[in-house]
Each structure stands twice: as C-alpha cells, then as structure tokens.
C-alpha cells in the first residue's frame, strides 16, 4: 500500500545518515581548521614567490640537485630501516602469535614502550649505550686499555638504522602478530598433510595470508622513518639530513619559509600516497579469512628446539628493547669524570647531582624554565590534548564502527590518518604560517600546542576506539531501539559504558604522545614555556658533561612517565586484528 512517501531513503536510513553527518561535524571542522587550512597556507606560500609563474619556484626547489639528494637519502634510509625492522620483528611476531610461555605478557608490554618513547629520549638512550662516552665504549676501553673509543656510533647511518628498528619493532609485533595469532593453523597443517614441507607451507599458505598485515606494517614503519626527526637530528648529525630536518633548518635557522614550505609540500605528497595505501590495507585486515581464537591457535613450547629458538628471539628482543633504556637510567646517576665545584672536587661514581642541578639556572637565562616547570607545562598540555582528542575521536570512531560500509565513512576514513602521515615539523610550520591573523591568531596562545598534539594523537585515539565499538553486539542496540531509546541514549547508556577500557587506552595514548611530541613543538613553543622534550634538546645543545647529564636525567624522568603509560595501555588494551 502506497502511503504517499517520496522515493529515496527510508526514514531509518535518512536518520542514520543524518546522525553520521552530525557525528562527523566536529572532527571535520577540526581537521579543516587546524590541518587542511595550515597545509593550504603552506601550499600558497610555496607558490607565492613568483607571481608570473606560480609553479616555477616550487619546481625549481624540488628538482634542485641538493633536494633530490635529500629525497634520495630520506627514502633510502627509510626503506633500509623498514627492511631491518621487518627482519627483526617478524620472528618476534611469530613467537608471540603462536606460543604461550612464561613472561609473555611482560615481553609484550616491554615491546610497546619504545613506540611511545619520545624520539629525543631514544637518541639519548643510544648515546648513553653506544656513544663516545657510552657504556659499551667505556667497557671496551677499560678492558683493552684503549685511549680512544673503538666504536663510532653517533653521526653514522648505523645509529639511525638501529634507533629506527628499536623505535618501530612494536608496529610489526602489533600489526603482524595480532593478525597471525588469529589465523587458523589447520591451513598450514593441511598443506603439510598433502606433502608440503614446513617451509613450503609457510611460503605458499601462511605468507600469502599474512601479506596484507606485513605490507600494512611495512608501510606504517616506512612512514614513521620517512618523517623521522629527533633521531636524525641527534644521532645522525649534519651529514645525514633528511627532508624533515631540512624543513626545520630552513624554517628556524634560516627563516626561509618559502623553501621550507616547498619541501613540506614535497614530503606531504609522498606521505599522503603512502597513507592512502595503508588505510586500504588496514581495511583488508578487518575482513580476514580463517580466523580462530588465540586459545585455539597458540600452543606451548614443548620441544628443546622450540625452546632454544624462543630463547634466542626473546634474548634479542630484550637486549634491543631494554639495553638502551637501562643504559640511559644508569648513566643519569653516574659521574664518569671528577668534577670541581664550590664544595671541592667530587670523585666519579654514583650521584644524584644531575637531578639536583635541574632546578638551577646556571647561565642566568631570561628564558630559563626549571625542569619542574617544564614537566608541569607538559602535563598541562597533555591533559588538554586528552580532552580534545577524546571529544573529537569518540564521535568519529562511533560513526566508523557502527556504519563501516556507509560511503561517507569509506571516504572519510583515510582523512583521519593524514595527520599520522604528515610531518610534525610541517604541521608546526603550517601553524606558524596560517594561524597569525584574526579570528585564528593563535601564535601567542597556549592552545596552539595542544591543538598540534591533538592532530598527532587523533589517529591513535580512533584506532583504539574503533575495535571496541565494533565489538558491541548489534542486538543490544536493537533491544534498546525496541524499548524506545533514541540514538543518543543508546550512545550514553550502552556504548560508552561498554568501551570504558578502550577510552582509557585512547586517553593514555593521547597523553603519552603529547608528552613526547617534539617536531611541531620545537617550532611553535614559546621559549619561556618549554615542554620536557624541548628542555632536553636545549641541554643536549649545550657543551659540558653537566648539561649532558641533566639531559639524561630529564630523559629518564620522561622515560618513566611514558613507560608507565604504555604499561597501563597493555593492561587495559582490547586486542584486535590489524590495529596498532
């Protein structure tokens, strides 16, 4: 019977589409104002140098021999770092995916710490372990009575590669390991029953099924290595500049904003293409074949060979993950050389002087901020970042989780990942260029840094909330609807209580990422209000053993805070295939 309604969307479909648009309103407005508008300003600036031929200056910059060498090195070191990360991470992913053993939960928690560790802390940790005055060099010099350090680690390509492997192994363990842990082992067993060797079963059955996860992990690692900043700046030195470091140099040291903008645009084009590919691969991971629960796919280490191989993998992972951080903490409480001060000469040995000296303005700088103040500033920015990221991320995640096949969501999902694939230095430069006129004159506002940190944390919040929201049974929504509950009531009384743990994980991600963010903050932070990473970089840039010790002490404090955060994430985390 025709009730006279016009053809088109059913009332329920129209309400659903309207609700989805309402949920996307705030996230899209935020991305438009604080991501696309600054990037558009960079684009305009890069083309504004030659009004007669707006593209000539840009093309001239990106095709110059120097920029091409920069791009080649940036791509080359990222590709090599990615291959090494896969080679190191895949055995660990297999072990964590297929076996149960004592200490596995602790190993998983430790493996997640480097990923949220600030890059400056990672650089300082490897300096403490393998630098000129690092523990390894000091031990070798004492053992073989050498006058000079035998290992030249800092300012080398090896330093960059090792730090990147340390930093990004967790991505492989998460993305590939979680996916692998749900694959049905009977597929490989069936191949072996039909005559395939274990190697053939791995190559022809398991690896093809794992290929989307491996490719997604490799792309994400490549993106992070391609836009790496703190590691290159501290461990690489001037010989190994990348696009990211050159953008910072052109903007801050030379104040050449047009060249910095052109380089930012070049980098953005590369990362945008990679990010789109990554989001499509991640979508494929959400619909795998042959999924089984972990209780079915995992087994115990029963043979001596499996235990030996597991021991080797665990030892290698623990060595890489804990040695630099342990060296950092130990070096922050150790004086290696005698030091003379007002109280006399202090002998080498254990000391807390580096921590005590953190509150003393020895240079009488007008812009000096005690580390306690820097920690308070960082905590305040992190709290504001959590509020912003959750307020924007929860509605977007709800829309993606409840209506994954809606065309609007499929179009907007890649946009959420764009900040993840965009250089933090580029974001900071965009803020400087764009947010300097009313009504968005924010360059002197404290809100500028939380806004930048929210852009970086936003994708992590989304990826933490979407799996938990997808896990809610649709029957609960149907029952609530039958009882007359409106959509907002369902969201308030069913969805939010059921995803409380995921909200805590998302909040912890946003908090720890804000604490450690350096690239954008280095450009937009006011000198008298530094964050902890900016204060660490200042100490590292000043000569003398005391300044270096203070940098290590402050790095250790930040390491402890971020480690506590990632351990909380591991305890509360809701595991899901394909999410990082």
Residue pairs with C-beta under 8 A, 6 or more apart in sequence:
8 14
9 17
15 487
16 403
16 406
17 406
17 408
19 487
20 399
20 403
20 406
20 408
20 409
21 408
23 395
23 396
23 398
23 399
24 395
24 396
24 399
24 408
24 412
26 391
26 392
26 395
27 392
27 393
27 395
27 396
27 416
27 458
28 412
30 392
30 454
31 415
31 416
31 418
31 419
33 440
34 431
34 451
34 452
34 454
34 455
35 418
35 419
35 422
35 427
35 455
37 434
37 440
38 427
38 430
38 431
38 433
38 434
38 435
39 268
39 422
39 426
39 430
40 434
41 430
41 433
41 434
42 261
42 264
42 265
42 426
42 429
42 430
42 433
42 434
43 261
43 265
45 257
45 258
45 261
45 433
46 57
46 58
46 61
46 258
46 261
46 262
46 264
46 265
47 54
47 55
47 57
47 58
48 54
48 258
49 57
49 258
50 56
50 57
57 258
57 262
58 262
58 265
61 67
61 259
61 262
61 263
62 71
62 262
62 263
62 266
67 263
67 266
70 241
70 242
70 243
70 246
70 263
71 243
71 266
73 240
73 241
73 242
74 226
74 242
74 243
74 244
75 226
77 157
77 160
77 161
77 164
77 225
77 240
77 242
78 222
78 225
78 226
78 228
79 222
80 161
81 160
81 161
81 164
81 165
81 168
81 221
81 222
81 225
82 218
82 221
82 222
82 225
84 161
84 164
84 165
85 164
85 165
85 168
85 169
85 171
85 172
85 221
86 172
86 214
86 217
86 218
86 221
88 165
88 169
88 172
88 316
88 320
89 169
89 171
89 172
89 173
89 176
89 217
90 172
90 176
90 214
91 313
92 111
92 169
92 172
92 173
92 177
92 313
92 317
93 172
93 173
93 176
93 177
93 180
94 177
94 180
95 310
95 313
95 314
96 104
96 107
96 108
96 173
96 177
96 181
97 176
97 177
97 178
97 180
97 181
97 297
97 298
98 180
98 181
98 185
98 297
98 298
98 299
99 298
99 299
99 300
99 301
99 306
99 310
100 298
100 299
100 300
101 300
101 301
101 310
103 314
105 570
107 314
107 317
107 318
108 173
108 570
109 566
109 567
109 570
109 571
110 318
110 321
110 322
111 169
111 170
111 173
111 317
111 321
112 170
112 174
112 566
112 569
112 570
113 321
113 325
113 562
113 563
113 566
113 567
114 122
114 166
114 167
114 168
114 169
114 170
114 321
115 167
115 168
115 170
115 171
115 566
116 509
116 512
116 513
116 516
116 562
116 565
116 566
117 167
117 325
117 516
117 559
117 562
117 563
118 230
118 515
118 516
118 517
118 518
118 532
118 533
118 536
118 555
118 558
118 562
119 167
119 228
119 229
119 230
119 231
119 234
119 516
119 518
120 230
120 234
120 518
120 533
120 536
120 537
120 540
120 555
121 328
121 516
121 533
121 536
121 555
121 558
121 559
121 562
122 163
122 166
122 167
122 230
122 231
122 324
123 163
123 230
123 231
123 233
123 234
123 235
124 234
124 328
124 536
124 540
124 551
124 552
124 555
125 324
125 325
125 327
125 328
125 555
125 559
126 134
126 153
126 159
126 162
126 163
126 166
126 235
126 324
127 134
127 154
127 234
127 235
128 134
128 135
128 324
128 327
128 328
128 330
128 331
128 332
128 552
129 135
129 136
129 323
129 324
129 327
129 328
130 136
130 137
130 151
130 153
130 154
130 159
130 162
131 137
131 153
131 154
132 149
132 152
132 154
133 149
133 336
134 151
134 153
134 327
134 331
135 327
135 330
135 331
136 151
137 149
137 150
137 151
138 336
140 146
140 149
140 150
140 151
141 147
141 148
141 149
141 150
144 150
153 159
154 235
154 237
155 235
155 236
155 237
155 239
155 240
156 236
157 236
157 240
159 235
159 236
160 228
160 231
160 232
160 235
160 236
160 240
163 231
163 235
164 221
164 224
164 225
164 228
164 231
165 320
166 320
166 321
166 324
167 224
167 231
168 221
168 224
168 225
169 317
169 320
169 321
171 217
171 220
171 221
171 224
171 580
172 217
172 221
174 217
174 579
174 580
175 213
175 216
175 217
175 220
175 285
175 578
175 579
175 580
176 210
176 213
176 214
176 217
178 575
178 576
178 577
178 578
178 579
179 210
179 212
179 213
179 285
179 288
179 577
179 578
180 210
180 213
181 294
181 297
181 298
182 288
182 291
182 292
182 293
182 294
182 297
182 577
183 206
183 209
183 210
183 288
183 290
183 291
183 292
183 297
184 290
184 291
184 292
184 297
185 292
185 297
187 205
187 206
187 209
187 290
188 198
188 201
188 202
188 205
188 206
189 201
191 200
191 201
191 204
191 205
192 198
192 201
196 204
196 205
207 214
209 288
209 289
209 290
212 281
212 284
212 285
212 288
213 285
213 578
215 281
216 278
216 281
216 282
216 285
216 578
219 274
219 277
219 278
219 281
220 278
220 580
222 274
223 271
223 274
223 275
223 278
223 420
223 421
226 242
226 243
226 267
226 270
226 271
226 274
227 244
227 267
227 271
227 421
227 422
227 423
227 424
227 519
228 242
228 244
229 244
229 245
229 248
229 423
229 424
229 425
229 518
229 519
230 518
230 519
230 533
232 240
232 241
232 242
232 244
232 245
233 245
233 248
234 537
234 540
236 242
236 245
241 249
243 263
243 266
243 267
243 423
244 267
244 423
244 425
244 519
246 263
247 260
247 263
247 264
247 267
247 423
247 425
247 426
247 429
248 425
248 519
248 522
248 523
250 256
250 257
250 259
250 260
250 263
251 257
251 260
251 425
251 429
251 432
251 523
252 522
252 523
257 429
257 432
257 433
260 429
261 429
261 433
264 423
264 425
264 426
264 429
264 430
267 423
267 426
268 422
268 423
268 426
271 421
271 422
271 423
272 418
272 421
272 422
274 421
275 414
275 417
275 418
275 420
275 421
276 414
278 417
278 421
279 413
279 414
279 417
280 414
282 578
283 413
285 577
285 578
286 404
286 577
286 578
288 577
291 577
301 307
301 310
325 559
325 563
328 552
328 555
328 556
328 559
329 556
329 559
331 549
331 552
332 354
332 355
332 549
332 552
332 553
332 555
332 556
333 350
333 351
333 352
333 354
333 355
333 553
334 348
334 349
334 350
334 351
335 346
335 347
335 348
335 349
335 350
335 351
335 353
335 549
336 348
336 545
337 348
337 545
338 345
338 346
338 347
338 348
339 345
339 346
339 353
339 545
339 546
340 346
346 353
353 549
354 546
354 549
354 550
354 552
354 553
355 553
357 546
357 549
357 550
358 370
358 371
358 372
358 550
358 553
358 554
359 370
359 371
359 372
361 368
361 370
366 528
367 527
367 528
369 377
369 528
369 529
369 530
369 535
371 532
371 535
371 550
371 554
371 557
374 530
374 531
374 532
374 534
374 535
374 554
375 532
375 557
377 529
377 530
377 531
378 514
378 515
378 531
378 532
379 515
381 446
381 449
381 450
381 453
381 514
381 531
382 453
382 510
382 511
382 512
382 514
382 515
383 511
384 447
384 450
385 450
385 453
385 454
385 457
385 510
385 511
385 513
385 514
386 507
386 510
386 511
386 514
388 450
388 451
388 454
389 454
389 457
389 458
389 461
389 506
389 507
389 510
390 461
390 503
390 506
390 507
390 510
392 454
392 458
392 461
393 458
393 461
393 462
393 465
393 506
394 461
394 465
394 503
396 412
396 416
396 462
397 461
397 462
397 465
397 466
397 469
398 465
398 469
398 491
398 495
399 406
399 409
400 409
400 413
400 462
400 466
400 469
401 465
401 466
401 469
401 470
401 472
402 469
402 477
403 409
404 410
404 470
416 458
416 459
416 462
417 459
419 427
419 455
419 456
419 458
419 459
420 456
420 459
420 460
423 519
424 452
424 456
424 517
424 518
424 519
424 520
425 519
425 520
425 522
425 523
427 452
427 455
427 456
427 519
427 520
428 452
428 519
428 520
428 521
428 522
428 523
428 524
429 523
431 442
431 443
431 448
431 451
431 452
431 520
431 523
431 524
432 443
432 523
432 524
434 440
435 441
435 442
435 443
435 448
436 443
442 448
442 451
443 524
444 526
446 529
448 524
449 520
449 521
449 524
449 525
449 531
450 514
452 517
452 520
452 521
452 524
453 510
453 513
453 514
453 517
453 520
453 521
454 510
456 513
456 514
456 517
456 520
457 509
457 510
457 513
457 514
460 506
460 509
460 510
460 513
460 580
461 506
461 509
461 510
463 579
463 580
464 502
464 505
464 506
464 509
464 579
465 499
465 502
465 503
465 506
466 579
467 502
467 574
467 576
467 579
468 498
468 499
468 501
468 502
468 574
469 495
469 499
469 502
470 576
471 574
471 576
472 494
472 495
472 498
472 499
476 494
477 490
477 494
480 489
480 490
480 493
480 494
481 490
485 493
496 503
501 572
501 573
501 574
502 572
502 574
504 568
504 572
505 569
505 572
505 573
505 574
508 565
508 566
508 568
508 569
508 572
509 569
511 565
512 561
512 562
512 565
512 566
515 531
515 532
515 558
515 561
515 562
515 565
516 533
516 558
516 562
517 531
517 533
518 533
518 534
518 537
521 531
521 533
521 534
522 533
522 534
522 537
525 531
525 534
530 538
532 554
532 557
532 558
533 558
535 554
536 551
536 554
536 555
536 558
539 547
539 548
539 550
539 551
539 554
540 547
540 548
540 551
